[in-house]
Amino acid sequence: MKKPGRGSVWSNDTMQLSQALKVLAAVAIAFGLHVQGGAAYEPRTVGALALRLAFWSVVAGLAWWAVRPKGL
């Protein structure tokens, strides 16, 4: 059985983080549409969602930076 190298393991983790970030962005868009539709919401929910999106965007960027090809 072939043992995966460091790059393939990290690439898989980065891909999963990227997918999670896409889901979080979709939730943020859906929530934005919910609010635009006139539904009730807590202002701190908007802030918490923005903070989560920003945090995970930074984590995804750092993960990509760690495994990027050295020429980029």
N, C-alpha and C positions, 0 to 999 in steps of 0.2 A: 504494500500500500504506500502510495507516494505521500510524503509529509509536505503540507503546504509551506511555502516560504513566507517570510515576514511580510513581504509586499502584498501577497494575495490575501492574507488574513486581515491586514489593515484596510485593504481596498474593500473587502466585504463589509467590515465595520463602517467604513465611510459611506458605502452605498446604503446601508441600513439607516444611518444617521440622515442621509440625504432624503430618503423616503419618509422618515419621520418628520423632517422639516417641511416636506411637501404637504403632508397631512395636517400639520399645524397651520400652515398657510391657508389651506382649504377651510379649516375650522374658523380662522380669523375672517376670511372672506364671507363665509356663511353667517357668522355673527354680525358682521358689518351690514349685510343685507337684512338681517333680522332687525337690527336697530333702525336702519333706514325705512323699514316698513312700519315704524311707529310702535314697535313692541317695547315693553318695559325692560329696563336694564339698570344695573348699578354702574355708576361711573368708575368705581375702582376695578370693576371687571374688565373694562376697556384697558385700563392701565396695566393690570396683571397680564392680560393677553399680549399686550405690546411688549412688556418686559420679557415674557417667555419667548416670544418670537425673536426678539433681539438677542437674548442669551443663546438660544439654540442656533441662531444664524452664525454667531461668533464661534461657537463650538464646532459647527460644521466646517466653517472656513479654516479654523486651525487644524482640524482633522485632515482636510484636503491638503493644506499646506505641508503637513507632516509626511504625506505619502505621494505628493506630486512628483512627476518626473523632474529630474534635476535641471533640465534645460528650460523649464518654465519659470 
